[in-house]
Amino acid sequence: MQNHAPTLPELQAEAKGIGTGFVPLVDGRTAAVTEEDILGQFEVVRGEIVAHRYKPNPTYRLLTDNGPLQLPPPLEEAVLKAVHDKLLAPIL
């Protein structure tokens, strides 16, 4: 997440809009966002995302009643690779 999400134009625009604070990284599977749809958040300082200050959300779920994750392609690939590396690679 830290390497890919800060490059997304929509996240950069949101960061510029808030100036200082936090910008959430939200799964796009539903318009009614709940806690399990937020992957995490980035700290924003003076309109810029501070990539190394990413805080993952431990309650995020890859699959909910609203369906599987729906992220921009570079992020979805990064998430699926991380899941594969952490969960599947050791048993394959």
N, C-alpha and C positions, 0 to 999 in steps of 0.2 A: 504494500500500500504506500509506504513512505516514498518509494521511488517513482511510482506511476501516477497516483492521484493528484499530486500538486501540479502536474502538467496539464490537467484537464481545463480547458477554457472556462467551462461553467463554474468550476470550483474557484478558479482565479478571479473571476468576475464577482463571485459572492464574497471572496476575501477583500477585494477592493471596496466593495459596498459597505462592509462592516468596519473596516479600518483596523480595529484591535479587538480581540476576543477569540472566539472559536467558531470554526465552520465545520458542520457535520458532513460526513460522507454517508449518503443515504442510498439504499437499494431502491431501484426504480420499479419494483414489482407492484406497487400500489400507491394511490394518491393519499390514502389515509395512513400516514406513517406512524408506526408504533416503535417502541424501544427495540424490538427484535429486527427492525428494518434499518437500523443505524449501525453501520460497520464500525464507526469510530469518529473521532474528531481531530482536526488539526488546529494548533494554535495559530493565530494571525496577529502579526505585529505590523502596524502602519500599512495595512493593505496587502501584505505579503505573507504567504503561507510559510510557516516554519516546519519544514518536512520532518526534521528529527524530533519534533514535539508532537508526534501523532500518538493519540491515546485510543487503543482499540476498545470496542464495546464488548464485554464478555457475554452479554445477553443477545448479541446478534445471532440470527439463524440463517443458514444457507437455504433452508426450505421451510416455508410456513404454509398456512391455509391459503395464502394468496399466490402460492407457487414457488418455483425455484428462484435463485438470485437472478437479477437483471441489472447488469452493470454495463458501462461502456466496454467495448471489446478488450482494450488493453488491461483494464482492471479485472474483468472477468477471467481472462487468461491467467493473470497473476494469482488470483484467489484460487482457481482450480489447480494451478501448479503447486501452490502452498499446501492445499489439502492433500494432493497426491503425494508430495514429498513427505509430509508428516504422517499420514495415515496408511497409504498404500505401498509406498516404496519399500519399507522394511519387511513386508510380507510377500512381496513379489519375487 
